[in-house]
Amino acid sequence: MNLANINHELILFILFNIIIVTMLAIDLGLLSKSSNHTMSVKRAGVWTMIWVTISFLFATFIYYYDTDPTNPDLGKTKTMEYIAGYLLEYSLSIDNLFVFIMIFQKFKVGQREQPDILKWGIIGAVILRAIMILAGATLIAQFTWILYVFGVFLVYTAIKMFVHKEDENEIFIPEEHFVFRVIKKIVPLSTRSEEGKFFIIENGRRLATPLFVVLVMIETSDVMFALDSIPAVFSITQDPFIVYTSNIFAILGLRSLYFMISGIMDLFVYLKHGVAIILAFVGFKMLLPLYGELMKVEKIHIDIRVSLAVIIILLIGSVLVSLPEYFKNKKTGVSK
């Protein structure tokens, strides 16, 4: 890589992170000044559309900025890679929010505490994703065969996700959860909660509150989802910048998305199945070069336009299939 390319990538990286810091300041700072920390579904929907719009505006920026005179189609290709990666990561983020909702319900976290936990959860997710993406890009650069491992892992995850059924009668006991037991061994815990506080002083000792346990569980769940999502987006592109930007934009604005999803969960009843099929698709896509080598045939490649079309069709299809369930429950006044 020549010096011009390095400077090009550096400028793009700096510009992106300026946007990210600005958006985080707005989302996690200014919006927290309201006396009412929660959002209505309507307001959450408006803010969600704002974040999605900004994310797609960045795709336009990539189209016009990421160019190469020797490769006229580079901007278009990079843009489609970004959009495909973003949609994939965003759909997985929605699935991740269902886990957040379950954790809040099981730990009986009040609505006033939820935004603060989500705020720190998002900040932690941005940092952790950056580290994991850097690690993934480094591994792929050193060991290209790691893509085949990613592919097998994604196919396995897809099958497991598709056939798994939630047991509504399953009793969740926080004290018996693995993360809770690990935290208890490392950090002294209190059973007393104080609104908005992760640590309190009790009998002269600094103790972690149940809210701190919830925050750690939120971060842990995000790491587990990242183990699926980051290999998946590497199947779309091996460009670390596209992987990084699509991931970060997908997790920005998760607080507004959370409040929107919690009010219309029935619209995404079958999203998990759609995401499972997408993961299977990108997993098999990763394994195609290995198949070509083993069968001694010409290199098999799935065009980015095909990948983007598959992701869009499956995401829209999963929502459309969920519509009857949504209207049925809305009519009867039942919400899952």
Secondary structure, 3 states (H helix, E strand, C coil): CCHHHHHHHHHHHHHHHHHHHHHHHHHHCHHHHCCCCCCCHHHHHHHHHHHHHHHHHHHHHHHHHCCECCECCHHHHHHHHHHHHHHHHHHHHHHHHHHHHHHHHHCCCCCCCHHHHHHHHHHHHHHHHHHHHHHHHHHHHHCCCHHHHHHHHHHHHHHHHHHCCCCCCCCCCHHHCHHHHHHHHHCCECCCCCCCCCEEEECCEEEECHHHHHHHHHHHHHHHHHHHHHHHHHHHCCCHHHHHHHHHHHHCCHHHHHHHHHHCHHHHCCHHHHHHHHHHHHHHHHHHHHHHHHHCCCCCCCCHHHHHHHHHHHHHHHHHHHHHHHHHHHHHCCCC
